[in-house]
Amino acid sequence: MKGYEVEFPGDESECGIVSDLVFGMDERDARNNFFLGKSFLKSWPMDPEKECSKSEVKLYRRKNLDNCEKLSKMEIAEKLILFNDWFWDFDEDRYIEENFDKKKFEKAWRDEYGKE
């Protein structure tokens, strides 16, 4: 399936934009999957107090994530960090492309989420 990065207004992150990842056969299918709660971070439905309408949700094609839906969540997170300008925080450690250490990240992931 095709990969799409999802962005919408919210206060979940430092920049006021919530990002997520969803897969679908095309953009319409991906959008539908997102609103059904079938995304990587399961960030929808939002807290009702946050007031974000479905029309504010934007999808951006990410070809480098095509056919990644069967990877583990950790492997997808690694791809998001290394190829899509995402970051991932564990306690006081922030992983970004510039400081990414695969072994440290995978250990931190297992400590936080356990084995997949």
Helices and strands as residue ranges (DSSP letters): E 2-9, E 17-24, H 27-35, G 48-50, G 54-56, E 58-61, G 63-65, H 73-83, E 88-90, E 93-95, G 97-99, H 102-113
